[in-house]
């Protein structure tokens, strides 16, 4: 199986197109047509991780954070990023990063945090906007089922935990074939009346090319009548952060102690206590101060994230407990999550979790 084929299978489960625009995800280095002999899963692809891949004879590294983030102008080994990339290339090891594609995934980073906390009724904190489109196509009645099958196979009609969703309206279409046409039905210069169905489906915008291709390949007309609309609907199953609820509320101090135990933390930076109990909790793995206002709008009692700056704590206006549990600490479940996903996908070659602890921050009592 080639690196390209492995990546294709990964992206069927975690579409890389749902990553944030600023992010540098995907295959960062390596030849896509090289055969894969094993995968090493890690949080950050550092020098020791490359060494571990060499020792274990694994030639594809799937990492969470991209090792290459800003533009490289040279590769001379002058910093840890360049040393990693050079070492990977010299040893024919490919590096693939998934980062915010997994952040935005409904079963991704933030679901991992919520599951560790035992939160229920999970919802996306900051749903993606302008990521959904609607296709409406007109097709002869006797080709309607074939058309729907083609659209569904191309990824159209997925809404949350339902697929093959569509809506059809029966109607009468007209057209007149003129010189140069090769009509499926009717005669030149004679208006044709046809029994047609109007089929509508919703799809994620990144699937547009494959869906249009499937539509045209299964349509009998040489000129296909269709429209595509951009929707203002939020995508409730893709976006940054999550929130959910405990079955029983708890005191704020008890909540902090609970979080420390669940995440094996030495310290939690947090805003001042108020008189509220904690039942609804928002989370955003990594640097998530941008989600504080969203968590407030969702009436969260507490919010967990990392990299909160001094002034960010004031954004909660004493209405919500803001907790900085650390960047790495909030993402510590990612390697296990990715390992489980890849282990389910691939059984013909070795998949290993890195032994390296990549958290650069240590706390001392």
Secondary structure, DSSP 8 states (H G I E B T S, - for coil): -BHHHHHHHHHHHS-GGGS-TT---EEEES-TTSB--EEEEEEE--HHHHHHHHHHT--EEEEEE-S--S-----SS-SHHHHHHHHHHHTT-EEEE-HHHHHSBTTSHHHHHHHHHT-EEEEEEEEE-S-EEEEEEEEEGGGHHHHHHHHHHTTTT-BTTB-S--EEEEEEEEEEB-TT---SSS-BTSEEEEEEEEEEEEEEGGGHHHHHHHHHHH-SSSS--EEEEE----EEEEEEEEEEEEEEEE-HHHHHHHHHHHHT-S--EE----S--EEEEEEEEEE-GGGHHHHHHTT-SEEEEE---GGGGGGGTTSSEEEE--HHHHTTTHHHHHHHHHHHH--SSEEEE------------
